[in-house]
């Protein structure tokens, strides 16, 4: 503010302020006493109401205070209609108020009064540029510079216009010319920095912003610009510091809070990032980008409902924003809103019909919804549009797997691995499909190759261990060592951080028992655990918690909900989050029902969230974890001293290792088919992954020893698998007409197939379990052979429980010998068939009350031991209330 400028402004014959009065106001401004300056200016107007100078001074005081100066400057312009400078001042105030059209009129009036007024011409260029009239604005700046080549504002305006047109090199030259005239102008350094950013020159950009900050340390735009460059360079921690400095300034803008949110988001500081995003949205709710990134954060932190609402708000601003539609579709899919997700992805296709990612997303949802044919069409299109997309090939493989076309699925997964070796899903699905096809050795090799790529893929480690239990080439010692290697990798890093459990050491108090499983729905594991929970739920000494690691809503899951005190859906929790949840629930004994099978949470057990941890039912072998204290078996399944050295856990032997719940779909037992056929029919209903070349060789040897016998094989995943096994039998001299294959079918038809079979043949080294029990219920005994590991002992344990010791072979030769003897006495087989359902019904395996009581007694023993400070030790539960320690 210049006093001489004010005094020079004419105002007709009206009385004017004195120079002393104006100097006083100027001094207040220079002292930073802006409130007093505003009061003094208002007093000046009161003294000189007809003075354009007085009104102009008031207008400038209001501008400095950040208030609307237009009315005061309008009064000044009206009092001095021939004063071009007054018109310019008014126009500038209107520009500040976002009124470029009104400002244009003022600047043009000034030019009428003073045609060679360079500043007025430059200001007119600003107003035109603000309205998008860039060509006309350029003419104004050119004209202003012809009048005054050193006019700083014209050079800056010209640079702004050139930058807006994408003429970054020209803009750079204009800003540099301006800076030559005003080397300390922070705003110009900022603008030059913005040009360098647009030209992808991060280092020059940072130098420009640094120069701006040297001149003006509190320049919010310079701090924000520096943050933008650092964020682009992935120097997020440094970007956070710059954005924090920008947002600390009183003139910070929404973009600075948005940038702070993004950089905090990138550094994992999600709570602070969320606050920054909210602040950005509150400051300017007309911009979609902060909303999108905030919604992304909500989606990533599993708050899908909130994320969807924010995406929808962003889409109101930008209805055709592909990123918003796509990410909203992902959130809807994660939230189980499959129809809505499909609608979102289809809107993306309307905007980008040839987007392979979108076709792939649609395929994934259709796969999940079981619409295999439609999914296959989308998969094929995704692969066609993105032939090297690993994700597209994975979804294609999943679709083909669901359709039973496993050989084709393997090829799809192999392509996915080739295109993207780091794709975990591709490796998991490849090894799993190979195993389903019975190609166990290849499944093992595939898993090992994946683990070499990424040793932290815990799922691949567990899969490898599961496949190794099926291999003839891995002895018991080597198998145990592999399990211990798993523990060394996934448990050892957590040993030092195991919590000091504060559970109250009262031996007889009510216990909080937690069950962790992904199979708490219509699944084999649920069949085993449900009748036990029905009895445990009635115990006043237990409080049962269920941690369901997959979401299913069926009749079984709903029934289980009603049996437990607390049901937790945990499939979306990280291992650390689930560990914290279990600890906060103060669980006394945590029971794993998965072992090294799909969707296990063994990494949670490795963190020791409960003082006592137990493995049961899901997996026939050790977890390898020190954190797992006990493994539940029975005296037949794991006789004392036989398998103890193969477990990191101590073995607890219940009356039976698990409960068998017969299917309500089971038909009645029929007469032995051998009576009418005149020959014995062997059978197998085990999954294909258990049928190795060695197994087929063994069975073929028996079929050769009993030349009139035939064989039924059920549970085949597809005809290609059946053809492969048929070829293996042919290699062993077994004609195709002696074999009948059946693919997967429903439960009732599967059980009815036992009407065709006299005796089932077990697999090795991984015996049948549920299939053997189903066969017994249908009156069909199973000829088994004991192996050197627990998976090879399942068949023998079941036979012992129902008094079928004669169906247990010691070795390969004994398997053939016993098989011939059994086949040679058709009458005995026919008589036995009528007894087996009753035998099974009266065995411990079919007495859930006995097993539940044994389990509760065992839990009380291990709890008392822990309360007393004793280490874990093996013991037997002979029957409820009669427990003896080894």
Secondary structure in CASP SS format (residue, H / E / C, confidence):
PFRMAT SS
TARGET T0000
AUTHOR 0000-0000-0000
METHOD secondary structure of the structure
MODEL  1
X C 1.00
X C 1.00
X H 1.00
X H 1.00
X H 1.00
X H 1.00
X H 1.00
X H 1.00
X C 1.00
X C 1.00
X C 1.00
X C 1.00
X C 1.00
X C 1.00
X C 1.00
X C 1.00
X C 1.00
X C 1.00
X H 1.00
X H 1.00
X H 1.00
X H 1.00
X H 1.00
X H 1.00
X H 1.00
X H 1.00
X H 1.00
X H 1.00
X H 1.00
X H 1.00
X C 1.00
X C 1.00
X C 1.00
X H 1.00
X H 1.00
X H 1.00
X H 1.00
X H 1.00
X H 1.00
X H 1.00
X H 1.00
X H 1.00
X H 1.00
X H 1.00
X H 1.00
X H 1.00
X H 1.00
X C 1.00
X C 1.00
X C 1.00
X C 1.00
X H 1.00
X H 1.00
X H 1.00
X H 1.00
X H 1.00
X H 1.00
X H 1.00
X H 1.00
X H 1.00
X H 1.00
X H 1.00
X H 1.00
X H 1.00
X C 1.00
X C 1.00
X C 1.00
X C 1.00
X C 1.00
X H 1.00
X H 1.00
X H 1.00
X H 1.00
X H 1.00
X H 1.00
X H 1.00
X H 1.00
X H 1.00
X H 1.00
X C 1.00
X C 1.00
X C 1.00
X C 1.00
X H 1.00
X H 1.00
X H 1.00
X H 1.00
X H 1.00
X H 1.00
X H 1.00
X H 1.00
X H 1.00
X H 1.00
X H 1.00
X H 1.00
X H 1.00
X C 1.00
X C 1.00
X C 1.00
X H 1.00
X H 1.00
X H 1.00
X H 1.00
X H 1.00
X H 1.00
X H 1.00
X H 1.00
X H 1.00
X H 1.00
X H 1.00
X H 1.00
X H 1.00
X H 1.00
X C 1.00
X C 1.00
X C 1.00
X C 1.00
X H 1.00
X H 1.00
X H 1.00
X H 1.00
X H 1.00
X H 1.00
X H 1.00
X H 1.00
X H 1.00
X H 1.00
X H 1.00
X H 1.00
X H 1.00
X C 1.00
X C 1.00
X C 1.00
X H 1.00
X H 1.00
X H 1.00
X H 1.00
X H 1.00
X H 1.00
X H 1.00
X H 1.00
X H 1.00
X H 1.00
X H 1.00
X H 1.00
X H 1.00
X H 1.00
X C 1.00
X C 1.00
X C 1.00
X C 1.00
X H 1.00
X H 1.00
X H 1.00
X H 1.00
X H 1.00
X H 1.00
X H 1.00
X H 1.00
X H 1.00
X H 1.00
X H 1.00
X H 1.00
X H 1.00
X C 1.00
X C 1.00
X C 1.00
X H 1.00
X H 1.00
X H 1.00
X H 1.00
X H 1.00
X H 1.00
X H 1.00
X H 1.00
X H 1.00
X H 1.00
X H 1.00
X H 1.00
X H 1.00
X H 1.00
X C 1.00
X C 1.00
X C 1.00
X C 1.00
X H 1.00
X H 1.00
X H 1.00
X H 1.00
X H 1.00
X H 1.00
X H 1.00
X H 1.00
X H 1.00
X H 1.00
X H 1.00
X H 1.00
X H 1.00
X C 1.00
X C 1.00
X C 1.00
X H 1.00
X H 1.00
X H 1.00
X H 1.00
X H 1.00
X H 1.00
X H 1.00
X H 1.00
X H 1.00
X H 1.00
X H 1.00
X H 1.00
X H 1.00
X H 1.00
X C 1.00
X C 1.00
X C 1.00
X C 1.00
X H 1.00
X H 1.00
X H 1.00
X H 1.00
X H 1.00
X H 1.00
X H 1.00
X H 1.00
X H 1.00
X H 1.00
X H 1.00
X H 1.00
X H 1.00
X C 1.00
X C 1.00
X C 1.00
X H 1.00
X H 1.00
X H 1.00
X H 1.00
X H 1.00
X H 1.00
X H 1.00
X H 1.00
X H 1.00
X H 1.00
X H 1.00
X H 1.00
X C 1.00
X C 1.00
X C 1.00
X C 1.00
X C 1.00
X C 1.00
X H 1.00
X H 1.00
X H 1.00
X H 1.00
X H 1.00
X H 1.00
X H 1.00
X H 1.00
X H 1.00
X H 1.00
X H 1.00
X H 1.00
X H 1.00
X C 1.00
X C 1.00
X C 1.00
X H 1.00
X H 1.00
X H 1.00
X H 1.00
X H 1.00
X H 1.00
X H 1.00
X H 1.00
X H 1.00
X H 1.00
X H 1.00
X H 1.00
X H 1.00
X H 1.00
X C 1.00
X C 1.00
X C 1.00
X C 1.00
X C 1.00
X H 1.00
X H 1.00
X H 1.00
X H 1.00
X H 1.00
X H 1.00
X H 1.00
X H 1.00
X H 1.00
X H 1.00
X H 1.00
X H 1.00
X C 1.00
X C 1.00
X C 1.00
X H 1.00
X H 1.00
X H 1.00
X H 1.00
X H 1.00
X H 1.00
X H 1.00
X H 1.00
X H 1.00
X H 1.00
X H 1.00
X H 1.00
X H 1.00
X H 1.00
X C 1.00
X C 1.00
X C 1.00
X C 1.00
X H 1.00
X H 1.00
X H 1.00
X H 1.00
X H 1.00
X H 1.00
X H 1.00
X H 1.00
X H 1.00
X H 1.00
X H 1.00
X H 1.00
X H 1.00
X C 1.00
X C 1.00
X C 1.00
X H 1.00
X H 1.00
X H 1.00
X H 1.00
X H 1.00
X H 1.00
X H 1.00
X H 1.00
X H 1.00
X H 1.00
X H 1.00
X H 1.00
X H 1.00
X H 1.00
X C 1.00
X C 1.00
X C 1.00
X C 1.00
X H 1.00
X H 1.00
X H 1.00
X H 1.00
X H 1.00
X H 1.00
X H 1.00
X H 1.00
X H 1.00
X H 1.00
X H 1.00
X H 1.00
X H 1.00
X C 1.00
X C 1.00
X C 1.00
X H 1.00
X H 1.00
X H 1.00
X H 1.00
X H 1.00
X H 1.00
X H 1.00
X H 1.00
X H 1.00
X H 1.00
X H 1.00
X H 1.00
X H 1.00
X H 1.00
X C 1.00
X C 1.00
X C 1.00
X C 1.00
X H 1.00
X H 1.00
X H 1.00
X H 1.00
X H 1.00
X H 1.00
X H 1.00
X H 1.00
X H 1.00
X H 1.00
X H 1.00
X H 1.00
X H 1.00
X C 1.00
X C 1.00
X C 1.00
X H 1.00
X H 1.00
X H 1.00
X H 1.00
X H 1.00
X H 1.00
X H 1.00
X H 1.00
X H 1.00
X H 1.00
X H 1.00
X H 1.00
X H 1.00
X H 1.00
X C 1.00
X C 1.00
X C 1.00
X C 1.00
X H 1.00
X H 1.00
X H 1.00
X H 1.00
X H 1.00
X H 1.00
X H 1.00
X H 1.00
X H 1.00
X H 1.00
X H 1.00
X H 1.00
X H 1.00
X C 1.00
X C 1.00
X C 1.00
X H 1.00
X H 1.00
X H 1.00
X H 1.00
X H 1.00
X H 1.00
X H 1.00
X H 1.00
X H 1.00
X H 1.00
X H 1.00
X H 1.00
X H 1.00
X H 1.00
X C 1.00
X C 1.00
X C 1.00
X C 1.00
X H 1.00
X H 1.00
X H 1.00
X H 1.00
X H 1.00
X H 1.00
X H 1.00
X H 1.00
X H 1.00
X H 1.00
X H 1.00
X C 1.00
X C 1.00
X C 1.00
X C 1.00
X C 1.00
X C 1.00
X C 1.00
X H 1.00
X H 1.00
X H 1.00
X H 1.00
X H 1.00
X H 1.00
X H 1.00
X H 1.00
X H 1.00
X H 1.00
X H 1.00
X H 1.00
X H 1.00
X H 1.00
X H 1.00
X C 1.00
X H 1.00
X H 1.00
X H 1.00
X H 1.00
X C 1.00
X C 1.00
X C 1.00
X C 1.00
X C 1.00
X C 1.00
X C 1.00
X C 1.00
X C 1.00
X C 1.00
X C 1.00
X C 1.00
X C 1.00
X C 1.00
X C 1.00
X E 1.00
X E 1.00
X E 1.00
X E 1.00
X E 1.00
X E 1.00
X E 1.00
X C 1.00
X C 1.00
X C 1.00
X C 1.00
X C 1.00
X C 1.00
X H 1.00
X H 1.00
X H 1.00
X H 1.00
X H 1.00
X H 1.00
X H 1.00
X H 1.00
X H 1.00
X H 1.00
X H 1.00
X H 1.00
X H 1.00
X C 1.00
X C 1.00
X C 1.00
X C 1.00
X C 1.00
X E 1.00
X E 1.00
X E 1.00
X E 1.00
X E 1.00
X E 1.00
X E 1.00
X C 1.00
X C 1.00
X C 1.00
X C 1.00
X C 1.00
X C 1.00
X H 1.00
X H 1.00
X H 1.00
X H 1.00
X H 1.00
X H 1.00
X H 1.00
X H 1.00
X H 1.00
X C 1.00
X C 1.00
X E 1.00
X E 1.00
X E 1.00
X E 1.00
X C 1.00
X C 1.00
X C 1.00
X C 1.00
X C 1.00
X H 1.00
X H 1.00
X H 1.00
X H 1.00
X H 1.00
X H 1.00
X H 1.00
X H 1.00
X H 1.00
X H 1.00
X C 1.00
X C 1.00
X C 1.00
X C 1.00
X E 1.00
X E 1.00
X E 1.00
X E 1.00
X C 1.00
X C 1.00
X C 1.00
X C 1.00
X C 1.00
X C 1.00
X C 1.00
X C 1.00
X C 1.00
X H 1.00
X H 1.00
X H 1.00
X H 1.00
X C 1.00
X C 1.00
X C 1.00
X C 1.00
X C 1.00
X C 1.00
X E 1.00
X E 1.00
X E 1.00
X E 1.00
X C 1.00
X C 1.00
X C 1.00
X C 1.00
X C 1.00
X C 1.00
X C 1.00
X C 1.00
X C 1.00
X C 1.00
X C 1.00
X C 1.00
X C 1.00
X C 1.00
X E 1.00
X E 1.00
X E 1.00
X E 1.00
X E 1.00
X C 1.00
X C 1.00
X C 1.00
X C 1.00
X C 1.00
X C 1.00
X C 1.00
X C 1.00
X C 1.00
X H 1.00
X H 1.00
X H 1.00
X C 1.00
X C 1.00
X C 1.00
X E 1.00
X E 1.00
X E 1.00
X E 1.00
X E 1.00
X C 1.00
X C 1.00
X C 1.00
X C 1.00
X C 1.00
X C 1.00
X C 1.00
X C 1.00
X C 1.00
X C 1.00
X C 1.00
X C 1.00
X C 1.00
X C 1.00
X C 1.00
X C 1.00
X C 1.00
X C 1.00
X H 1.00
X H 1.00
X H 1.00
X H 1.00
X H 1.00
X C 1.00
X C 1.00
X C 1.00
X E 1.00
X E 1.00
X E 1.00
X E 1.00
X C 1.00
X C 1.00
X C 1.00
X H 1.00
X H 1.00
X H 1.00
X C 1.00
X C 1.00
X H 1.00
X H 1.00
X H 1.00
X H 1.00
X H 1.00
X H 1.00
X H 1.00
X H 1.00
X H 1.00
X H 1.00
X H 1.00
X H 1.00
X H 1.00
X C 1.00
X C 1.00
X C 1.00
X C 1.00
X E 1.00
X E 1.00
X E 1.00
X E 1.00
X E 1.00
X E 1.00
X E 1.00
X C 1.00
X C 1.00
X H 1.00
X H 1.00
X H 1.00
X H 1.00
X H 1.00
X H 1.00
X H 1.00
X H 1.00
X H 1.00
X H 1.00
X H 1.00
X H 1.00
X H 1.00
X C 1.00
X C 1.00
X C 1.00
X C 1.00
X H 1.00
X H 1.00
X H 1.00
X E 1.00
X E 1.00
X E 1.00
X E 1.00
X E 1.00
X C 1.00
X C 1.00
X C 1.00
X H 1.00
X H 1.00
X H 1.00
X H 1.00
X H 1.00
X H 1.00
X H 1.00
X H 1.00
X H 1.00
X H 1.00
X C 1.00
X C 1.00
X E 1.00
X E 1.00
X E 1.00
X C 1.00
X C 1.00
X C 1.00
X C 1.00
X C 1.00
X C 1.00
X C 1.00
X C 1.00
X H 1.00
X H 1.00
X H 1.00
X H 1.00
X H 1.00
X H 1.00
X H 1.00
X H 1.00
X C 1.00
X C 1.00
X C 1.00
X E 1.00
X E 1.00
X E 1.00
X E 1.00
X E 1.00
X C 1.00
X C 1.00
X C 1.00
X C 1.00
X H 1.00
X H 1.00
X H 1.00
X C 1.00
X H 1.00
X H 1.00
X H 1.00
X H 1.00
X H 1.00
X H 1.00
X H 1.00
X H 1.00
X C 1.00
X C 1.00
X C 1.00
X H 1.00
X H 1.00
X H 1.00
X E 1.00
X E 1.00
X C 1.00
X C 1.00
X H 1.00
X H 1.00
X H 1.00
X H 1.00
X H 1.00
X H 1.00
X H 1.00
X H 1.00
X H 1.00
X H 1.00
X H 1.00
X H 1.00
X C 1.00
X C 1.00
X H 1.00
X H 1.00
X H 1.00
X H 1.00
X H 1.00
X H 1.00
X H 1.00
X H 1.00
X C 1.00
X C 1.00
X H 1.00
X H 1.00
X H 1.00
X H 1.00
X H 1.00
X H 1.00
X H 1.00
X C 1.00
X H 1.00
X H 1.00
X H 1.00
X C 1.00
X H 1.00
X H 1.00
X H 1.00
X H 1.00
X H 1.00
X H 1.00
X H 1.00
X H 1.00
X H 1.00
X H 1.00
X H 1.00
X H 1.00
X H 1.00
X H 1.00
X H 1.00
X H 1.00
X H 1.00
X H 1.00
X H 1.00
X H 1.00
X C 1.00
X C 1.00
X C 1.00
X C 1.00
X C 1.00
X C 1.00
X C 1.00
X E 1.00
X E 1.00
X E 1.00
X E 1.00
X E 1.00
X C 1.00
X C 1.00
X E 1.00
X E 1.00
X E 1.00
X E 1.00
X C 1.00
END
